[in-house]
Amino acid sequence: MNERTQAATFPEIKVPAGLTFAGLVLGFAVGVALAGTPILEGLLRFATPAGALWLRALQITILPLVIGLVYTGITQTLEAAGGGALARRAVTTFCAILLASGLISALLVPALLTAFPIPARAAAALSGGAAEAGKVPSFSEILMAMMPDNIFAAASNGAMLPIVLFVSVLAVAATRVAPEPRRQMGLLFEGLAAAMMVVVGWVLMLAPIGVFGLAVTLAGASGADAIGALAHYILIVVAAGTVVLLGALVFAVIAGKQAPAALARALMPVYAVAISTQSSLASLPAMLSATRRLGVRESTADFVLPLAVAIFRATSPAMNMGVAIYCAYLTNTPLTAIALAAGVLVAFLVSLSSVSLPGTLSFVVSVGPIALAMGVPVGPLALLVAVEVLPDIMRTLGNVTGDVAVTTAVDRRHQAD
């Protein structure tokens, strides 16, 4: 998710991911070391409100940022699809894989959490009473929620699914209006997204303090139990990303007609760059070199790969859905098939709209709407964001694999035509 490929119209956001992780570690260390002492009681008078206030500041930024990004992402995707047969084929393949990615997570992660449940004490520690369990709506309630009486009332109630759907329809409808009004609308939503990214960046600059406050509060109450939950969480979410990566390799072999050994050799330099930079953009030269070694035509690679880096993140729906599902299990929120389907749909739409944000920022923007659409409390995200630096490596590995795989497949199909 740490796809540092900022769109030209968006400001570059610096997020202190390392300091946030350090705040988490320090908070746990202080909470465990001082548990049961008067010193900790005095510290909690300041740490607990600091963590709670930071969490609220984070939550209030989600809706306006998502509105701006979803509109911008959908319009950019539609514009890309209108760039000719090669572009349409690439975008269609992107969309199919993104939907499959979310569906894989909806099936895999609950199965993993059933086979390897979150340790009870660790779950109680990590959920920390940050939010009460959400109520998953019934099928009829979801259908009614998609058509609220008042879209502004839906926004004020935090009903994310109808908001995302409404903005998506608005973005599609905008393609049917005259060029000048369409351009003005695009500038409006781009400006909203850009301004909100700055605001969220300011909030995340305080993440080391907020995460420290949340961590020391939890550790003081539960000891080291929350550490086990974080390790369990990382393994589950990374597993979802790993399945997508393996699926992309199979796709390259079958649809791209690539020999497994040659594919592995071509991807090794790409993986080296991806691990060291955690950036698809930084990995683009290595990906271009890899596709040439795999026999992809230069004209195809030079068009499809930059397009993929801009709008296609294969692991995004799977891993973001995985986080939301994990939060549901942490907070004992029941998940129905309808709720999971709503999550897959929102995960797909949001994945087109995350405009390659820095990892911590993209985590909040991408996972928050999915969780809200599924009726899952977002409170645990405040701590999970602190360890995103670790799953982020798998996100980038899966994304660059998907980029190369789709490029080989699109080129093979284009040659056949």
C-alpha positions as a Python dict, from the first residue, in 0.01 Angstrom:
ca = {
    (1, 'M'): (0, 0, 0),
    (2, 'N'): (297, 223, 35),
    (3, 'E'): (268, 307, -333),
    (4, 'R'): (444, 640, -342),
    (5, 'T'): (315, 730, -686),
    (6, 'Q'): (131, 1050, -602),
    (7, 'A'): (-86, 1189, -878),
    (8, 'A'): (55, 1515, -1005),
    (9, 'T'): (-241, 1714, -875),
    (10, 'F'): (-210, 1581, -520),
    (11, 'P'): (34, 1716, -261),
    (12, 'E'): (304, 1482, -137),
    (13, 'I'): (224, 1367, 214),
    (14, 'K'): (500, 1273, 457),
    (15, 'V'): (378, 1020, 712),
    (16, 'P'): (606, 924, 1006),
    (17, 'A'): (548, 548, 976),
    (18, 'G'): (871, 463, 1159),
    (19, 'L'): (793, 697, 1447),
    (20, 'T'): (438, 562, 1466),
    (21, 'F'): (570, 208, 1502),
    (22, 'A'): (818, 334, 1761),
    (23, 'G'): (530, 496, 1951),
    (24, 'L'): (350, 161, 1954),
    (25, 'V'): (655, -25, 2084),
    (26, 'L'): (731, 240, 2345),
    (27, 'G'): (368, 251, 2460),
    (28, 'F'): (356, -125, 2511),
    (29, 'A'): (693, -124, 2687),
    (30, 'V'): (592, 155, 2927),
    (31, 'G'): (250, 4, 2994),
    (32, 'V'): (391, -339, 3072),
    (33, 'A'): (678, -205, 3283),
    (34, 'L'): (463, 30, 3491),
    (35, 'A'): (147, -184, 3516),
    (36, 'G'): (-16, -151, 3857),
    (37, 'T'): (204, 140, 3972),
    (38, 'P'): (96, 493, 4068),
    (39, 'I'): (325, 628, 3797),
    (40, 'L'): (118, 458, 3528),
    (41, 'E'): (-205, 591, 3678),
    (42, 'G'): (-71, 943, 3653),
    (43, 'L'): (52, 886, 3297),
    (44, 'L'): (-286, 749, 3188),
    (45, 'R'): (-459, 1074, 3285),
    (46, 'F'): (-288, 1226, 2982),
    (47, 'A'): (-223, 925, 2757),
    (48, 'T'): (-579, 791, 2744),
    (49, 'P'): (-742, 1122, 2635),
    (50, 'A'): (-458, 1181, 2387),
    (51, 'G'): (-520, 845, 2221),
    (52, 'A'): (-897, 890, 2217),
    (53, 'L'): (-880, 1242, 2071),
    (54, 'W'): (-637, 1131, 1801),
    (55, 'L'): (-866, 843, 1707),
    (56, 'R'): (-1163, 1081, 1673),
    (57, 'A'): (-959, 1319, 1459),
    (58, 'L'): (-869, 1027, 1235),
    (59, 'Q'): (-1228, 910, 1201),
    (60, 'I'): (-1375, 1246, 1102),
    (61, 'T'): (-1141, 1274, 803),
    (62, 'I'): (-1246, 948, 637),
    (63, 'L'): (-1573, 1049, 470),
    (64, 'P'): (-1472, 1371, 289),
    (65, 'L'): (-1143, 1221, 173),
    (66, 'V'): (-1314, 909, 40),
    (67, 'I'): (-1570, 1121, -150),
    (68, 'G'): (-1297, 1314, -328),
    (69, 'L'): (-1082, 1011, -401),
    (70, 'V'): (-1361, 782, -522),
    (71, 'Y'): (-1487, 1041, -771),
    (72, 'T'): (-1135, 1114, -895),
    (73, 'G'): (-1037, 747, -914),
    (74, 'I'): (-1350, 641, -1104),
    (75, 'T'): (-1319, 922, -1358),
    (76, 'Q'): (-949, 849, -1414),
    (77, 'T'): (-1024, 480, -1465),
    (78, 'L'): (-1301, 557, -1715),
    (79, 'E'): (-1075, 797, -1902),
    (80, 'A'): (-804, 531, -1918),
    (81, 'A'): (-1053, 276, -2052),
    (82, 'G'): (-1137, 514, -2335),
    (83, 'G'): (-779, 517, -2463),
    (84, 'G'): (-820, 242, -2724),
    (85, 'A'): (-848, -136, -2741),
    (86, 'L'): (-527, -199, -2548),
    (87, 'A'): (-635, 35, -2269),
    (88, 'R'): (-982, -118, -2247),
    (89, 'R'): (-837, -468, -2230),
    (90, 'A'): (-593, -365, -1957),
    (91, 'V'): (-856, -183, -1748),
    (92, 'T'): (-1102, -471, -1785),
    (93, 'T'): (-835, -713, -1664),
    (94, 'F'): (-751, -483, -1373),
    (95, 'C'): (-1116, -472, -1264),
    (96, 'A'): (-1162, -849, -1290),
    (97, 'I'): (-855, -917, -1077),
    (98, 'L'): (-950, -656, -817),
    (99, 'L'): (-1295, -810, -774),
    (100, 'A'): (-1142, -1157, -750),
    (101, 'S'): (-892, -1026, -493),
    (102, 'G'): (-1168, -902, -265),
    (103, 'L'): (-1369, -1221, -308),
    (104, 'I'): (-1066, -1434, -221),
    (105, 'S'): (-1026, -1245, 105),
    (106, 'A'): (-1397, -1271, 189),
    (107, 'L'): (-1365, -1649, 166),
    (108, 'L'): (-1010, -1699, 294),
    (109, 'V'): (-977, -1473, 597),
    (110, 'P'): (-1286, -1599, 785),
    (111, 'A'): (-1165, -1955, 718),
    (112, 'L'): (-820, -1870, 854),
    (113, 'L'): (-965, -1703, 1163),
    (114, 'T'): (-1183, -2008, 1222),
    (115, 'A'): (-888, -2246, 1188),
    (116, 'F'): (-647, -2018, 1376),
    (117, 'P'): (-866, -1802, 1603),
    (118, 'I'): (-741, -1488, 1769),
    (119, 'P'): (-628, -1580, 2124),
    (120, 'A'): (-910, -1473, 2356),
    (121, 'R'): (-696, -1260, 2588),
    (122, 'A'): (-516, -1103, 2294),
    (123, 'A'): (-844, -1018, 2123),
    (124, 'A'): (-979, -855, 2437),
    (125, 'A'): (-660, -654, 2469),
    (126, 'L'): (-640, -533, 2111),
    (127, 'S'): (-1007, -445, 2079),
    (128, 'G'): (-958, -264, 2406),
    (129, 'G'): (-1318, -151, 2422),
    (130, 'A'): (-1235, 97, 2148),
    (131, 'A'): (-1577, 43, 2000),
    (132, 'E'): (-1881, -165, 2065),
    (133, 'A'): (-1966, -446, 1828),
    (134, 'G'): (-2146, -324, 1522),
    (135, 'K'): (-2481, -458, 1402),
    (136, 'V'): (-2472, -606, 1055),
    (137, 'P'): (-2785, -500, 863),
    (138, 'S'): (-3014, -750, 695),
    (139, 'F'): (-3043, -786, 317),
    (140, 'S'): (-3350, -563, 299),
    (141, 'E'): (-3187, -304, 524),
    (142, 'I'): (-2880, -294, 299),
    (143, 'L'): (-3097, -246, -9),
    (144, 'M'): (-3285, 37, 162),
    (145, 'A'): (-2958, 189, 282),
    (146, 'M'): (-2834, 206, -78),
    (147, 'M'): (-3122, 445, -147),
    (148, 'P'): (-3140, 673, 157),
    (149, 'D'): (-3404, 942, 177),
    (150, 'N'): (-3132, 1205, 204),
    (151, 'I'): (-2772, 1156, 97),
    (152, 'F'): (-2657, 1420, 345),
    (153, 'A'): (-2834, 1241, 629),
    (154, 'A'): (-2661, 921, 521),
    (155, 'A'): (-2329, 1103, 538),
    (156, 'S'): (-2400, 1241, 884),
    (157, 'N'): (-2489, 890, 1003),
    (158, 'G'): (-2164, 745, 868),
    (159, 'A'): (-2345, 522, 615),
    (160, 'M'): (-2046, 459, 389),
    (161, 'L'): (-2196, 217, 136),
    (162, 'P'): (-2463, 454, -8),
    (163, 'I'): (-2211, 740, -12),
    (164, 'V'): (-1954, 541, -211),
    (165, 'L'): (-2220, 414, -452),
    (166, 'F'): (-2367, 762, -496),
    (167, 'V'): (-2029, 917, -572),
    (168, 'S'): (-1945, 632, -812),
    (169, 'V'): (-2271, 687, -1003),
    (170, 'L'): (-2205, 1062, -1005),
    (171, 'A'): (-1859, 1003, -1153),
    (172, 'V'): (-2003, 782, -1427),
    (173, 'A'): (-2279, 1033, -1500),
    (174, 'A'): (-2023, 1312, -1530),
    (175, 'T'): (-1879, 1141, -1837),
    (176, 'R'): (-2206, 1219, -2019),
    (177, 'V'): (-2200, 1596, -1964),
    (178, 'A'): (-2024, 1862, -2169),
    (179, 'P'): (-1642, 1880, -2140),
    (180, 'E'): (-1625, 2212, -1954),
    (181, 'P'): (-1871, 2125, -1671),
    (182, 'R'): (-1707, 1781, -1648),
    (183, 'R'): (-1367, 1943, -1608),
    (184, 'Q'): (-1499, 2180, -1340),
    (185, 'M'): (-1649, 1892, -1145),
    (186, 'G'): (-1325, 1701, -1170),
    (187, 'L'): (-1132, 2000, -1035),
    (188, 'L'): (-1377, 2035, -746),
    (189, 'F'): (-1337, 1675, -631),
    (190, 'E'): (-962, 1676, -695),
    (191, 'G'): (-937, 1987, -480),
    (192, 'L'): (-1144, 1827, -204),
    (193, 'A'): (-928, 1515, -209),
    (194, 'A'): (-604, 1714, -215),
    (195, 'A'): (-708, 1940, 74),
    (196, 'M'): (-830, 1647, 282),
    (197, 'M'): (-507, 1460, 217),
    (198, 'V'): (-325, 1754, 373),
    (199, 'V'): (-559, 1745, 674),
    (200, 'V'): (-516, 1370, 717),
    (201, 'G'): (-143, 1417, 683),
    (202, 'W'): (-154, 1663, 972),
    (203, 'V'): (-352, 1417, 1182),
    (204, 'L'): (-110, 1137, 1101),
    (205, 'M'): (185, 1355, 1197),
    (206, 'L'): (45, 1319, 1549),
    (207, 'A'): (17, 942, 1512),
    (208, 'P'): (324, 865, 1727),
    (209, 'I'): (158, 1049, 2018),
    (210, 'G'): (-188, 906, 1958),
    (211, 'V'): (-65, 549, 1912),
    (212, 'F'): (155, 580, 2222),
    (213, 'G'): (-149, 689, 2422),
    (214, 'L'): (-360, 398, 2296),
    (215, 'A'): (-78, 145, 2340),
    (216, 'V'): (18, 245, 2693),
    (217, 'T'): (-348, 234, 2796),
    (218, 'L'): (-397, -115, 2655),
    (219, 'A'): (-67, -251, 2782),
    (220, 'G'): (-134, -114, 3128),
    (221, 'A'): (-464, -301, 3138),
    (222, 'S'): (-369, -623, 2960),
    (223, 'G'): (6, -664, 2987),
    (224, 'A'): (172, -811, 2677),
    (225, 'D'): (-142, -984, 2546),
    (226, 'A'): (-201, -722, 2275),
    (227, 'I'): (144, -792, 2129),
    (228, 'G'): (34, -1147, 2049),
    (229, 'A'): (-278, -1017, 1876),
    (230, 'L'): (-72, -783, 1656),
    (231, 'A'): (157, -1070, 1552),
    (232, 'H'): (-147, -1287, 1475),
    (233, 'Y'): (-303, -1000, 1277),
    (234, 'I'): (10, -949, 1065),
    (235, 'L'): (27, -1319, 974),
    (236, 'I'): (-342, -1334, 872),
    (237, 'V'): (-332, -1021, 657),
    (238, 'V'): (-1, -1117, 496),
    (239, 'A'): (-152, -1459, 414),
    (240, 'A'): (-429, -1286, 217),
    (241, 'G'): (-171, -1088, 21),
    (242, 'T'): (38, -1399, -39),
    (243, 'V'): (-256, -1578, -200),
    (244, 'V'): (-303, -1283, -439),
    (245, 'L'): (69, -1286, -525),
    (246, 'L'): (58, -1659, -600),
    (247, 'G'): (-259, -1611, -804),
    (248, 'A'): (-85, -1341, -1009),
    (249, 'L'): (203, -1580, -1083),
    (250, 'V'): (-42, -1847, -1199),
    (251, 'F'): (-220, -1587, -1412),
    (252, 'A'): (110, -1494, -1580),
    (253, 'V'): (185, -1859, -1652),
    (254, 'I'): (-161, -1941, -1790),
    (255, 'A'): (-283, -1619, -1952),
    (256, 'G'): (59, -1473, -2027),
    (257, 'K'): (206, -1805, -2147),
    (258, 'Q'): (518, -1759, -1936),
    (259, 'A'): (749, -2040, -1830),
    (260, 'P'): (758, -2056, -1447),
    (261, 'A'): (1139, -2061, -1426),
    (262, 'A'): (1181, -1768, -1666),
    (263, 'L'): (912, -1574, -1481),
    (264, 'A'): (1083, -1630, -1147),
    (265, 'R'): (1421, -1516, -1284),
    (266, 'A'): (1270, -1203, -1438),
    (267, 'L'): (1089, -1108, -1115),
    (268, 'M'): (1380, -1146, -875),
    (269, 'P'): (1530, -801, -950),
    (270, 'V'): (1180, -650, -928),
    (271, 'Y'): (1130, -804, -584),
    (272, 'A'): (1464, -673, -465),
    (273, 'V'): (1362, -316, -553),
    (274, 'A'): (1010, -363, -417),
    (275, 'I'): (1131, -489, -78),
    (276, 'S'): (1388, -214, -40),
    (277, 'T'): (1162, 75, -150),
    (278, 'Q'): (808, -54, -80),
    (279, 'S'): (704, 143, -388),
    (280, 'S'): (558, 30, -719),
    (281, 'L'): (673, 352, -884),
    (282, 'A'): (1032, 294, -778),
    (283, 'S'): (998, -62, -909),
    (284, 'L'): (871, 50, -1251),
    (285, 'P'): (1212, 49, -1429),
    (286, 'A'): (1280, -302, -1297),
    (287, 'M'): (933, -415, -1409),
    (288, 'L'): (991, -274, -1759),
    (289, 'S'): (1319, -465, -1776),
    (290, 'A'): (1149, -784, -1653),
    (291, 'T'): (873, -769, -1915),
    (292, 'R'): (1128, -724, -2192),
    (293, 'R'): (1311, -1036, -2073),
    (294, 'L'): (977, -1216, -2082),
    (295, 'G'): (922, -1123, -2445),
    (296, 'V'): (656, -856, -2394),
    (297, 'R'): (649, -602, -2673),
    (298, 'E'): (799, -268, -2576),
    (299, 'S'): (493, -75, -2695),
    (300, 'T'): (266, -280, -2467),
    (301, 'A'): (491, -262, -2161),
    (302, 'D'): (550, 110, -2196),
    (303, 'F'): (174, 171, -2192),
    (304, 'V'): (29, -95, -1960),
    (305, 'L'): (286, -90, -1679),
    (306, 'P'): (262, 286, -1601),
    (307, 'L'): (-117, 256, -1621),
    (308, 'A'): (-107, -38, -1379),
    (309, 'V'): (114, 151, -1134),
    (310, 'A'): (-133, 441, -1141),
    (311, 'I'): (-467, 264, -1093),
    (312, 'F'): (-411, -107, -1025),
    (313, 'R'): (-317, -251, -685),
    (314, 'A'): (-386, -623, -694),
    (315, 'T'): (-346, -682, -320),
    (316, 'S'): (-553, -384, -210),
    (317, 'P'): (-901, -545, -195),
    (318, 'A'): (-773, -869, -42),
    (319, 'M'): (-558, -718, 230),
    (320, 'N'): (-794, -430, 308),
    (321, 'M'): (-1085, -673, 334),
    (322, 'G'): (-862, -889, 554),
    (323, 'V'): (-808, -597, 794),
    (324, 'A'): (-1180, -518, 809),
    (325, 'I'): (-1269, -883, 871),
    (326, 'Y'): (-1005, -904, 1142),
    (327, 'C'): (-1159, -599, 1311),
    (328, 'A'): (-1498, -772, 1294),
    (329, 'Y'): (-1360, -1075, 1474),
    (330, 'L'): (-1184, -853, 1729),
    (331, 'T'): (-1508, -675, 1813),
    (332, 'N'): (-1735, -981, 1786),
    (333, 'T'): (-1923, -828, 1495),
    (334, 'P'): (-2116, -1095, 1301),
    (335, 'L'): (-2050, -1103, 929),
    (336, 'T'): (-2321, -1222, 692),
    (337, 'A'): (-2273, -1304, 325),
    (338, 'I'): (-2446, -975, 240),
    (339, 'A'): (-2209, -778, 460),
    (340, 'L'): (-1909, -949, 299),
    (341, 'A'): (-2049, -876, -48),
    (342, 'A'): (-2088, -509, 47),
    (343, 'G'): (-1726, -513, 166),
    (344, 'V'): (-1602, -665, -161),
    (345, 'L'): (-1786, -399, -364),
    (346, 'V'): (-1655, -109, -158),
    (347, 'A'): (-1304, -261, -151),
    (348, 'F'): (-1310, -273, -531),
    (349, 'L'): (-1428, 87, -570),
    (350, 'V'): (-1188, 221, -309),
    (351, 'S'): (-894, 33, -463),
    (352, 'L'): (-946, 232, -784),
    (353, 'S'): (-945, 552, -583),
    (354, 'S'): (-650, 530, -345),
    (355, 'V'): (-425, 713, -596),
    (356, 'S'): (-114, 541, -466),
    (357, 'L'): (-105, 710, -130),
    (358, 'P'): (166, 654, 132),
    (359, 'G'): (105, 336, 329),
    (360, 'T'): (-31, 479, 655),
    (361, 'L'): (-258, 729, 479),
    (362, 'S'): (-386, 472, 232),
    (363, 'F'): (-453, 227, 516),
    (364, 'V'): (-695, 471, 680),
    (365, 'V'): (-862, 578, 355),
    (366, 'S'): (-899, 225, 217),
    (367, 'V'): (-989, 15, 519),
    (368, 'G'): (-1217, 262, 696),
    (369, 'P'): (-1490, 270, 425),
    (370, 'I'): (-1483, -110, 389),
    (371, 'A'): (-1526, -164, 762),
    (372, 'L'): (-1806, 92, 785),
    (373, 'A'): (-1986, -60, 486),
    (374, 'M'): (-1974, -399, 659),
    (375, 'G'): (-2099, -260, 990),
    (376, 'V'): (-1761, -313, 1159),
    (377, 'P'): (-1626, -68, 1420),
    (378, 'V'): (-1312, 115, 1304),
    (379, 'G'): (-1166, 173, 1651),
    (380, 'P'): (-903, -106, 1627),
    (381, 'L'): (-760, 55, 1313),
    (382, 'A'): (-589, 316, 1529),
    (383, 'L'): (-347, 53, 1661),
    (384, 'L'): (-331, -165, 1350),
    (385, 'V'): (-213, 132, 1144),
    (386, 'A'): (104, 138, 1354),
    (387, 'V'): (218, -202, 1225),
    (388, 'E'): (119, -141, 862),
    (389, 'V'): (487, -97, 778),
    (390, 'L'): (523, -478, 794),
    (391, 'P'): (225, -595, 580),
    (392, 'D'): (314, -312, 343),
    (393, 'I'): (606, -516, 209),
    (394, 'M'): (369, -793, 100),
    (395, 'R'): (133, -537, -52),
    (396, 'T'): (409, -403, -275),
    (397, 'L'): (537, -749, -369),
    (398, 'G'): (187, -858, -467),
    (399, 'N'): (121, -537, -657),
    (400, 'V'): (435, -552, -871),
    (401, 'T'): (368, -920, -943),
    (402, 'G'): (16, -832, -1054),
    (403, 'D'): (146, -548, -1271),
    (404, 'V'): (391, -774, -1455),
    (405, 'A'): (139, -1059, -1482),
    (406, 'V'): (-134, -842, -1634),
    (407, 'T'): (113, -685, -1877),
    (408, 'T'): (222, -1026, -2006),
    (409, 'A'): (-139, -1144, -2038),
    (410, 'V'): (-262, -828, -2213),
    (411, 'D'): (30, -840, -2456),
    (412, 'R'): (-34, -1207, -2535),
    (413, 'R'): (-403, -1138, -2600),
    (414, 'H'): (-325, -828, -2806),
    (415, 'Q'): (-84, -1025, -3025),
    (416, 'A'): (-348, -1294, -3077),
    (417, 'D'): (-589, -1032, -3208),
}
